[in-house]
Amino acid sequence: MDNTAKIVEKLREKRKQLGLSQKELAARCGMPQSTIGRIEVHIILPQLSTIMTIAEKLGCSIDVTDLTQSRWNDTEIVAYWQDEITAKVKIENNRAYIERLTDDKMKQFFPPMESMDLALLSELFETRCWDRGRGDIDEILKRFGLTEYDPLELVKRTFGLSYNDCKWFKFEPNILRWKHVNPRRDEDV
């Protein structure tokens, strides 16, 4: 049984221990009962945000280190300002190790630290995503092949682009350049 399955089993046992039905837990979590049911019988693999929501609503703590590590371990991310590399990030052992290549505050995305945990990296990347409270967020996620709001996955799929600046991110390996992803292609940036 993998780490996700073990955590799902722990959550299922906690739900039963509390005497909650799947429907009651689903209502607390703001998701359909069928989603809880499919997670519990391992038909769908929940994303980290879903696991955290369920755990919170059940009042239990879980160690998600193994989940995030297995999912993002050995990931390499390059941060850019147009075509200038501003930082390189390597995820190992559930930490993001940052090599800052510029001190220009206008171009730099990452705070001045050598490493951070994945929760902080996810929070930073969320600033490059659509607001999770948007009324049409489910439709946006669906367009990108996602069923859950996951900032790392959104940035991976959208390059963390904003119309307001020239910062963007490549998850390696990838051969794209600024000219391929620039949302203002007609403007001289």
Buried (B, 14 or more C-beta within 10 A) or exposed (E): EEBBEEBBEBBBEBBEEEEBEBEBBBBBBEBEBEBBBBBBEBEBBBBBBBBBBBBEBBEBEBEBEBBBBEBBBEBBBBBBBBEEEBBBBBBBEBBBBBEBBBEEEEBBBBEEEEBBEBEBBBEBBBEBBBEEEEEEBEEBBEEEEBBBBBBBBBBBBBBBBBEEBBBBBBBEEBEEEBEEBBBEEEEEE
